[in-house]
């Protein structure tokens, strides 16, 4: 009787687990995101945070690669959202890398630097948007970051 119960239990277990999907691939996309956007709360009425920055300061922000590290360096493009930004390039800020962030080979992070200018009576907003590249796309939830230059 015990042998029959064991055989029935083994058959039921085999049949139940044979229907499970293959879960070996959990996430197979390659995304980039602003690290500060992931860690910060969005501003009121916005989908991204607004970080206060003093005029004349350097802004250094990091992006995360949400995927396996690449054996070769990756160039990730970003741009200024002209609809959301009130800051003007050359007047209020300068993009030190021309809108390209390099993620080094075998790394998960890249850093960009923006130099702000000390313009009197200027209280402006600068919003950056990740564009990605041919193989790495921006994360829809974390592709924007804003800076209030005061």
C-alpha positions as CSV (number, residue, x, y, z in Angstrom):
1,X,0.0,0.0,0.0
2,X,2.9,2.4,0.8
3,X,4.4,1.6,-2.6
4,X,1.3,2.6,-4.4
5,X,0.9,5.8,-2.5
6,X,4.5,6.7,-3.3
7,X,4.1,6.0,-7.0
8,X,0.8,8.0,-7.1
9,X,2.5,10.9,-5.3
10,X,5.5,10.8,-7.7
11,X,3.3,10.8,-10.8
12,X,1.2,13.7,-9.5
13,X,4.4,15.7,-8.6
14,X,5.9,15.0,-12.1
15,X,2.7,16.0,-13.8
16,X,2.3,19.2,-11.8
17,X,5.8,20.4,-12.3
18,X,5.9,19.5,-16.0
19,X,3.4,22.3,-16.6
20,X,5.6,25.1,-15.2
21,X,7.1,27.6,-17.6
22,X,10.8,27.9,-18.0
23,X,11.9,30.6,-15.5
24,X,15.6,30.6,-16.3
25,X,15.3,33.9,-18.2
26,X,13.8,36.5,-15.8
27,X,14.8,39.8,-17.4
28,X,16.4,40.0,-20.9
29,X,16.2,43.7,-21.7
30,X,19.1,46.2,-21.5
31,X,18.1,49.5,-19.9
32,X,19.7,52.6,-18.5
33,X,18.4,54.9,-15.8
34,X,19.5,58.0,-13.8
35,X,20.6,56.8,-10.4
36,X,19.3,59.9,-8.6
37,X,15.8,59.4,-10.2
38,X,15.7,55.9,-8.8
39,X,16.6,57.1,-5.3
40,X,14.6,60.4,-5.2
41,X,10.9,61.2,-5.0
42,X,9.4,62.9,-8.1
43,X,8.6,66.6,-7.8
44,X,5.0,67.6,-7.4
45,X,3.2,67.1,-10.7
46,X,6.3,65.7,-12.4
47,X,7.5,62.1,-13.2
48,X,11.1,63.0,-12.2
49,X,12.8,64.6,-9.2
50,X,14.0,68.2,-9.2
51,X,17.4,68.5,-7.4
52,X,18.5,71.9,-6.2
53,X,21.9,73.1,-7.4
54,X,23.8,76.3,-6.7
55,X,24.7,78.6,-9.6
56,X,28.3,78.1,-10.7
57,X,28.4,74.5,-9.3
58,X,29.3,71.4,-11.2
59,X,26.5,68.7,-11.5
60,X,27.8,65.2,-11.6
61,X,25.1,62.5,-12.2
62,X,25.4,58.8,-12.6
63,X,23.5,56.4,-14.9
64,X,22.9,52.7,-14.1
65,X,23.1,49.9,-16.7
66,X,20.3,47.5,-15.8
67,X,21.6,44.5,-17.6
68,X,24.7,42.3,-17.8
69,X,27.9,44.2,-18.0
70,X,29.2,44.6,-21.5
71,X,32.7,43.5,-22.7
72,X,33.1,46.8,-24.7
73,X,32.4,50.4,-23.7
74,X,28.9,51.7,-24.4
75,X,28.1,55.3,-25.4
76,X,24.7,56.4,-24.1
77,X,23.1,59.5,-25.5
78,X,21.2,62.0,-23.4
79,X,19.6,65.3,-24.3
80,X,18.0,68.4,-22.7
81,X,14.2,68.4,-22.6
82,X,13.5,71.8,-24.2
83,X,9.8,71.7,-23.3
84,X,10.5,71.2,-19.6
85,X,13.7,73.2,-19.3
86,X,14.0,77.0,-18.8
87,X,17.8,77.0,-18.7
88,X,19.6,77.9,-21.9
89,X,22.8,76.1,-23.0
90,X,25.8,78.4,-23.0
91,X,24.0,80.9,-20.8
92,X,23.1,78.8,-17.7
93,X,24.9,75.5,-18.3
94,X,27.4,73.6,-20.5
95,X,27.3,69.9,-21.1
96,X,30.9,68.8,-20.5
97,X,30.5,65.6,-22.6
98,X,28.3,66.9,-25.5
99,X,25.4,64.7,-24.5
100,X,27.2,61.4,-24.4
101,X,27.9,59.2,-21.3
102,X,30.4,56.4,-21.6
103,X,29.8,53.2,-19.6
104,X,33.2,51.6,-19.4
105,X,33.8,47.9,-20.4
106,X,32.8,45.5,-17.6
107,X,31.0,48.3,-15.7
108,X,27.4,49.0,-14.7
109,X,27.8,52.8,-14.3
110,X,28.6,55.9,-16.3
111,X,28.9,59.5,-15.1
112,X,28.3,62.8,-16.8
113,X,29.2,66.3,-15.7
114,X,27.3,69.6,-16.3
115,X,28.9,72.9,-15.5
116,X,26.4,75.6,-14.4
117,X,27.2,79.3,-14.8
118,X,26.8,81.9,-12.2
119,X,24.2,84.1,-13.8
120,X,22.7,86.8,-11.6
121,X,19.0,86.7,-10.9
122,X,18.6,83.4,-12.7
123,X,16.4,80.7,-11.2
124,X,16.1,78.1,-14.0
125,X,15.3,74.4,-14.5
126,X,17.4,72.0,-16.5
127,X,15.7,68.6,-17.4
128,X,17.8,65.8,-18.9
129,X,16.4,62.8,-20.8
130,X,18.2,59.6,-21.5
131,X,18.0,58.4,-25.1
132,X,20.1,55.2,-24.9
133,X,21.7,53.7,-28.0
134,X,21.0,51.0,-30.6
135,X,21.0,48.1,-28.1
136,X,20.3,49.8,-24.8
137,X,17.1,51.7,-24.3
138,X,16.1,54.1,-21.5
139,X,13.9,53.0,-18.6
140,X,10.6,54.7,-19.1
141,X,10.2,55.4,-15.4
142,X,13.7,56.6,-14.7
143,X,14.9,58.3,-17.9
144,X,14.4,61.9,-16.7
145,X,16.1,64.0,-14.1
146,X,15.6,67.7,-13.3
147,X,17.9,70.3,-11.7
148,X,16.8,73.7,-10.3
149,X,19.8,76.0,-10.7
150,X,19.5,78.7,-8.1
